[in-house]
Amino acid sequence: MTEHDTYYSTTRSQQPRKKIAGVCTNVATRLDMPTWLVRLITVLLALKAPVLVLMAYFIAWIVLSERS
């Protein structure tokens, strides 16, 4: 790894990856899954049971923000 690669990887990892509240990013990090996969699962579940997903997302937003 060159000096440029090291600099790029450290600056890239410090950028925030959250879209709305960072819930999917937080869950993906905790479960060691790709963020895009967690977001896809969230959207697909929201199409099937929107009220349940919105309530779970809001609760996760509150719980995960307290731990930060």
C-alpha positions as CSV (number, residue, x, y, z in Angstrom):
1,M,0.0,0.0,0.0
2,T,1.4,3.4,-1.0
3,E,1.3,6.5,1.1
4,H,-1.4,7.9,-1.2
5,D,-3.6,4.7,-0.6
6,T,-3.1,5.0,3.1
7,Y,-4.2,8.6,3.1
8,Y,-7.2,7.9,0.9
9,S,-8.4,5.0,2.9
10,T,-8.2,6.9,6.2
11,T,-10.0,9.9,4.9
12,R,-12.7,7.8,3.2
13,S,-13.4,5.8,6.4
14,Q,-14.0,9.0,8.4
15,Q,-16.7,10.3,6.1
16,P,-20.3,9.8,7.5
17,R,-22.2,7.1,5.7
18,K,-25.6,7.8,7.1
19,K,-28.5,8.8,4.9
20,I,-31.4,9.6,7.3
21,A,-30.4,8.6,10.9
22,G,-27.6,6.1,10.3
23,V,-29.7,3.3,11.6
24,C,-29.0,1.0,8.6
25,T,-25.3,1.8,8.8
26,N,-25.2,1.1,12.5
27,V,-27.1,-2.2,12.1
28,A,-24.8,-3.2,9.2
29,T,-21.7,-2.5,11.3
30,R,-23.0,-4.4,14.3
31,L,-24.0,-7.4,12.1
32,D,-20.9,-7.2,9.9
33,M,-23.0,-6.9,6.8
34,P,-22.8,-4.6,3.8
35,T,-24.8,-1.4,4.3
36,W,-26.5,-1.7,1.0
37,L,-27.9,-5.1,1.9
38,V,-29.4,-3.8,5.2
39,R,-30.9,-0.8,3.3
40,L,-32.4,-3.2,0.7
41,I,-33.9,-5.4,3.3
42,T,-35.3,-2.4,5.1
43,V,-36.9,-1.1,2.0
44,L,-38.3,-4.5,1.0
45,L,-39.7,-5.0,4.5
46,A,-41.2,-1.5,4.4
47,L,-43.1,-2.4,1.3
48,K,-44.6,-5.4,3.1
49,A,-45.3,-3.9,6.5
50,P,-44.6,-0.1,6.5
51,V,-46.0,0.7,9.9
52,L,-44.0,-2.0,11.6
53,V,-40.8,-1.0,9.8
54,L,-41.3,2.7,10.6
55,M,-41.9,2.0,14.3
56,A,-38.8,-0.3,14.5
57,Y,-36.7,2.3,12.6
58,F,-37.8,5.1,14.9
59,I,-37.1,3.0,18.0
60,A,-33.7,1.9,16.6
61,W,-32.9,5.6,15.9
62,I,-33.5,6.5,19.5
63,V,-31.7,3.5,21.0
64,L,-28.7,3.6,18.7
65,S,-28.3,7.4,19.0
66,E,-28.0,7.1,22.8
67,R,-25.1,4.7,22.5
68,S,-23.1,7.0,20.3
